[in-house]
Amino acid sequence: MANIAIVGTQWGDEGKGKIVDLLAAEADVVVRFQGGNNAGHTMVVNGEQFISHLIPSGILQKKVCVIGNGVVVDPEVLIGEIDYLESKGIAVGPDMLMISDRAHVIMPYHKLVDHGREKMKGDKKIGTTGRGIGPSYEDKATRRGVRFVDLVDPQSFRERLEAIVPDKNFYLEKFLNTETVDLEAIEAQYTQFAERLRPYVCNVSIALQKAIQSGRQILFEGAQGTHLDIDHGTYPFVTSSNTVSGNACAGSGVGPKDINGVVGIVKAYTTRVGAGPFPSELFDEIGDQIQKTGAEFGATTGRRRRCGWLDTVILNNAVRLNGLTGLAITKLDVLGELDELKICTAYELSGQQIEEVPANLNQLAECKPIYETLPGWRQDIRGIRKYEDLPDLARSYLARIEVLTNVPIQIVSVGPGREETIVLNNPFAG
């Protein structure tokens, strides 16, 4: 029996959804432990594409899925996702999905605040998705949030609204100069949401403890990536939650001893959506080619992703922060058209070579990548299913990543489909 956490090692969009979907076959329970519907996981099963934003992608494997207390949930989006999946013939009843009673609820005023702030910032905006994620976490930290335990209790919900809405309307009108919200309308709408979602709400910490005690295998699914972590990422160009593996415990209600391994998802190159420093970013035709071949658009926002070479300074930062026990390399096939590849192994800053990510973003923006150059394999690898059948130069590229990170590669993805995957060492097998 093993419990495994999956995290992104870059700036998100590494392909976690596919790997979680793959590993869910070995798990009994899949847990989402942070973030909100600003995340998007794209899975392709039997040629059909599925996109999830809140419900763990393990639902496609008919596994019990859990939305932990560390997640902020837009109930309207969640209900829409349940309906979408069920229209595709995927059962999402209360026996298949649990929502933590301690998870916080995204409210209409959170989205208005999000949009209003970005509009005020103009050119200095941070690139938020505008879905109310940050303002919801902000209210959680200042003890002015609404939890699911409040949402499903009419009296508690009304009391929370009466305490919060006047303050929010003052801020929306007087500071952000935007529209306000109506308490009665919110209560009516969210009461309907509560009736629909009440059967799913429970103490997931206890449910997970029972699952662990009974020997069931659990997969903890992170959203975004390590360098969007609120504490350890490229702040302030980050998300509003802790994306690192340690939050799998705090965001779901389990202890550290119950997590046996951490797999870091690594795109074979690097991408980033939104603003912020990106040392290995490419501004030439190679970057455009990677973007086009890799179909690099955000699953949630549709925004074009910035593309660059693999950066092992960033990657090794994630190795340390997450305690990675294995790597899963995704989108290796995208590099198959290139004559040569580069890996950023260090930075040059003010004439000095460094191998760490500066906390000061002005310094990070000045960092020049120091590259190793490797030959490309110039071959379509999507049909390959065995590691030994990969081109020698592709295996050399992967071997170099292992040496630079000192972490074994366990999985290699050679295409978007579930079957387009090479498993060298199943993380659940130990």
Buried (B, 14 or more C-beta within 10 A) or exposed (E): EBBBBBBBBBBBBBBBBBBBBBBBBBBBBBBBBBBBBBBBBBBBBEEEEBBBBBBBBBBBBEBBBBBBBBBBBBBBBBBBBBEBBEEEEBEBEEEBBBBBBBBBBBBBBBBBBBBBBBEEEEEEEBBBBBBBBBBBBBBBEEEEBBBBBBBBBEEBBBEBBEEBBEEBBEBBEEEBEBEBBEBEEBBEBBBEBBEBBBBBBBBBBEBBBEBBEEEBBBBBBBBBBBBBBBEBBBBEBBBBBBBBBBBBBBBBBBEEEBBBBBBBBBBBBBBBBBBBBBBBBBEEEBBEBBBEBBEBBBBBBEEEBBBBBBBBBBBBBBBEBBBBBBBBBBBBBBBBBBEEBBBBBBBBBEEEEBEEBBEEBEBBEBBEBBBBEBEBBEEEBBEBEEBEEBBEBBBBBBEBBEEBBEBEBBBBBBBBBBEBBBBBEBBBEE
